[in-house]
């Protein structure tokens, strides 16, 4: 025993000696990101990274639909609804403009002598005509093979029409029975004071004994436009927002994407920007006619698809399909060398409700769509007008981290409570006072590998007393906590707390580096810690809320997971989230919002739809400015989109984060960034302080990279991304700059 002790002491001394020899000198500063002011090339300004000037100003006229043989069901406000009972197609007339919207179209254009015929039309045989006219279709599984059946593909399928018009509702109900798949369901189409609606009650869905329902779609050709006969576009909520303009460029391919990103519970993954909102929109003639469609129920299991013209059909058309089942791979051994394909046994339980809100005149564009969506959220109490003088600024503050030590882990002090107090004082002396903070690594053990246990404060940053005192002196302090995703190397949870996929595997990300917790475990942990944490701060920043997964132990689908996340947001007095899904908008603030779309080839523009929805009614911050590649261009985008700046800071040099989970933070020391923080804040604040509580009502692209944004209080801001001086009337805007017109 004595000999063993001597050996251990000798080893520890030797290790300490070696460590002492290899320790590098303490760095005095971080290298600040090189500041760049390189104007984008013209080719970039006319790419889908930016919004493009409206060039096609033709008057929209939909000659492919009419009211012949249609029965008028009634009128509510400015909308009339017509239906043809024979084929269940319908028409909506916007009385403000007289424009006609239809669920299908006439086939007169197939006659080559018709003025509606165009050279190169694909045409349609009798089979395609039945598809075009079908009001509904189902996809179903024959064993593991998926097939699709349209209502009119087989003459033995059945339908029953029921007029449901009452005093406050104009519409009809349909009972459908598909012959091949044996699927039956009811759906309703109706107008009310708000707009047009589709509904499918889950309880109305029936299946046969052989085939399993995969998905349902209704009226996929509603709002379709033939080739480029009608000028316009489709808005899709991809990242910040994107447009797909109508044209004849058939080589762009189909666009299809799941709302709210992939479902890890059924092995779906994606590295692209997600569909952030439960909506899409269609414009027929810019500033003439349009609608925005909102999925009120079922969005988390819905897929948005856009087919350009000249790809299977002559019509640009966009629709939503609602998924009830999915096939998946079931592995038969741990090495995953043997597997079978299975189909989800039970249907995802949810009702479908999809609404259409019609727009006309100056509102018939993506800005009008965003403001219609915004008004809806205001009415529902989700958004409330902000009340600021100067714009807010956000700081992610890393207080402590940990790294592997000879025995266990060593906690690294990065920012103490008293040091953060000094940083705030220095910011105030620089006339920056509207500050909001996210404290990371405040918990015992440091930032990484400690979740989901958030019940005590790390002593090295000042402990409970220091953090409590700091919170008493400052508002808008949020403690970062992650109750949804944990490190696979962490120890503060049981394997039974981890969610399971449909194949009964642990829900994981990054090749097993992270696990996702069961929703019922997450909310239990959160409630347990919430009261304790309120002593340190009244605000909680919830991480990983932008992962939406089905979980097959607690048997919660994505719709039910959304309700759990909303419960997280509603329980605390103040909550903060990262990301931009619409079900998170009830949070007090939103950080790390994306400023771009996924810029797929089929997109023509990136538009600030998401930012317009939230402007003046929610504090929204961009990604950390420490890591901008082109500083001036990114700051101009913040001003253009009405997004506030954010930084990642520490008191100590980021050098000490090497070999930790935070080593990607390569420059963060506050004193090195102080001057640049002041410069960037003033640059953005000098523009947005005039409109900080206002909403964007109009956005016009005057020329490539030259934008005019109008606000509800009459203020106009010009943004010039280009490298040349731009002029609009009497207003001249320097290159890579902006101008505020009060």
Order of alpha helices (4+ residues) and beta strands (2+ residues): alpha-alpha-beta-beta-beta-beta-alpha-beta-beta-beta-beta-beta-beta-beta-beta-beta-beta-beta-beta-beta-beta-beta-beta-beta-beta-alpha-beta-beta-beta-alpha-beta-alpha-beta-beta-beta-beta-alpha-beta-alpha-beta-beta-beta-alpha-beta-alpha-beta-alpha-beta-beta-beta-beta-beta-beta
